[in-house]
Amino acid sequence: MTEKENISKEKMDKDKLASEEQVGEQEQNIKAEKGTENQEAEAEENQEAQEKEELSAEEKLQIENQELKDKFLRLYSEFENYRRRTSKERLELIKTASEDVLKDLIPVVDDFERAIKAEEKEGGDKNALEGSLLIYNKLIKVLESKGLKVMEDQVGKDFDSEHQEAITKIPAPSEDMKGKVIDVVEKGYMLGDKVVRFAKVVIGS
């Protein structure tokens, strides 16, 4: 082989080697780029997974918060119902207790009225009569302050079965008094809007 051919061959070998080295570098660059892309993809996946975990934790907190709110509202509602129920029961108890006491005092008022009428008829000691009237009026004021009211102005009015009890009928003194109250034998009393004692009346027939 001639010297010229040797030089040409060496040149070709060098070019081939340079080409192979260049191809190798390109392959390494490609691999490096792929590795970088893979790393970036993994980083993105990790970031997405972390965001999902954070979002999931936030959602969990929101759910727990909502559950606590619902529990609080239920407890508050139950407490309000309990408070209203106990207040109503307490008021009913107080009202019932006072009603029983007032009912027991009504016959005492009746006795007072009979005693005063008897004293007025007998024409006894005026000082004693005035003392009885003072005590009687004081008692009536106390009962009225507790809500007890006497049924007044019933004579001459139509019979009312919701407030009155007819104990007897007598011939009416006039046509316009038929079916109406002729006389009140025993006074009726109201406690607020409730009848605590029906008035006992005589009706014209």
JOVEN-V487387 format. One record per residue. N is the residue number from 1. RES is the residue in one small letter. OMEGA is omega as a letter, one per 40 degrees, with the letter a starting at -180 (* if undefined). NEAR is the number of other ideal C-beta (glycine too) atoms within 8 Angstrom. Layout:
{{N | RES | OMEGA | NEAR} {N | RES | OMEGA | NEAR}}
//
This chain:
{{1 | m | a | 4} {2 | t | a | 5} {3 | e | a | 5} {4 | k | i | 6} {5 | e | i | 8} {6 | n | i | 9} {7 | i | i | 8} {8 | s | i | 8} {9 | k | i | 9} {10 | e | i | 8} {11 | k | i | 8} {12 | m | i | 8} {13 | d | i | 8} {14 | k | a | 8} {15 | d | i | 8} {16 | k | i | 8} {17 | l | i | 8} {18 | a | i | 8} {19 | s | i | 8} {20 | e | i | 8} {21 | e | i | 8} {22 | q | i | 8} {23 | v | i | 8} {24 | g | i | 8} {25 | e | i | 8} {26 | q | i | 8} {27 | e | i | 8} {28 | q | i | 8} {29 | n | i | 8} {30 | i | i | 8} {31 | k | i | 8} {32 | a | i | 8} {33 | e | i | 8} {34 | k | i | 8} {35 | g | i | 8} {36 | t | i | 8} {37 | e | i | 8} {38 | n | i | 8} {39 | q | i | 8} {40 | e | i | 8} {41 | a | i | 8} {42 | e | i | 8} {43 | a | i | 8} {44 | e | i | 8} {45 | e | i | 8} {46 | n | i | 8} {47 | q | i | 8} {48 | e | i | 8} {49 | a | i | 8} {50 | q | i | 8} {51 | e | i | 8} {52 | k | i | 8} {53 | e | i | 8} {54 | e | i | 8} {55 | l | i | 8} {56 | s | i | 8} {57 | a | i | 8} {58 | e | i | 8} {59 | e | i | 8} {60 | k | i | 8} {61 | l | i | 8} {62 | q | i | 8} {63 | i | i | 8} {64 | e | i | 8} {65 | n | i | 8} {66 | q | i | 8} {67 | e | i | 8} {68 | l | i | 8} {69 | k | i | 8} {70 | d | i | 8} {71 | k | i | 8} {72 | f | a | 8} {73 | l | i | 8} {74 | r | i | 8} {75 | l | i | 8} {76 | y | i | 8} {77 | s | i | 8} {78 | e | i | 8} {79 | f | i | 8} {80 | e | i | 8} {81 | n | i | 8} {82 | y | a | 8} {83 | r | i | 8} {84 | r | a | 8} {85 | r | a | 8} {86 | t | i | 8} {87 | s | i | 8} {88 | k | i | 8} {89 | e | i | 8} {90 | r | i | 8} {91 | l | i | 8} {92 | e | i | 8} {93 | l | i | 8} {94 | i | a | 8} {95 | k | a | 8} {96 | t | i | 8} {97 | a | i | 8} {98 | s | i | 10} {99 | e | i | 11} {100 | d | i | 8} {101 | v | a | 8} {102 | l | i | 15} {103 | k | a | 9} {104 | d | a | 8} {105 | l | a | 10} {106 | i | i | 12} {107 | p | i | 7} {108 | v | i | 9} {109 | v | i | 12} {110 | d | a | 10} {111 | d | i | 8} {112 | f | a | 12} {113 | e | i | 9} {114 | r | a | 8} {115 | a | a | 9} {116 | i | i | 12} {117 | k | i | 8} {118 | a | i | 8} {119 | e | i | 11} {120 | e | i | 8} {121 | k | a | 6} {122 | e | a | 6} {123 | g | a | 4} {124 | g | a | 7} {125 | d | a | 5} {126 | k | i | 6} {127 | n | i | 6} {128 | a | i | 9} {129 | l | i | 12} {130 | e | i | 8} {131 | g | i | 8} {132 | s | i | 12} {133 | l | i | 9} {134 | l | a | 8} {135 | i | a | 9} {136 | y | a | 12} {137 | n | i | 8} {138 | k | i | 8} {139 | l | i | 12} {140 | i | i | 9} {141 | k | i | 8} {142 | v | i | 8} {143 | l | i | 11} {144 | e | i | 9} {145 | s | i | 6} {146 | k | i | 8} {147 | g | a | 9} {148 | l | a | 12} {149 | k | i | 8} {150 | v | i | 8} {151 | m | a | 11} {152 | e | i | 4} {153 | d | a | 4} {154 | q | a | 12} {155 | v | i | 8} {156 | g | a | 6} {157 | k | i | 8} {158 | d | i | 6} {159 | f | a | 10} {160 | d | a | 7} {161 | s | a | 5} {162 | e | a | 5} {163 | h | a | 10} {164 | q | i | 15} {165 | e | a | 7} {166 | a | a | 9} {167 | i | i | 7} {168 | t | i | 6} {169 | k | i | 7} {170 | i | i | 9} {171 | p | a | 5} {172 | a | i | 12} {173 | p | i | 6} {174 | s | a | 5} {175 | e | a | 5} {176 | d | i | 5} {177 | m | i | 10} {178 | k | a | 8} {179 | g | i | 8} {180 | k | a | 13} {181 | v | i | 15} {182 | i | a | 12} {183 | d | i | 7} {184 | v | a | 11} {185 | v | i | 7} {186 | e | a | 8} {187 | k | i | 9} {188 | g | a | 14} {189 | y | i | 13} {190 | m | i | 13} {191 | l | a | 10} {192 | g | i | 5} {193 | d | a | 3} {194 | k | i | 7} {195 | v | i | 9} {196 | v | i | 11} {197 | r | i | 10} {198 | f | i | 8} {199 | a | i | 13} {200 | k | a | 10} {201 | v | i | 15} {202 | v | a | 13} {203 | i | i | 13} {204 | g | a | 14} {205 | s | * | 8}}
//
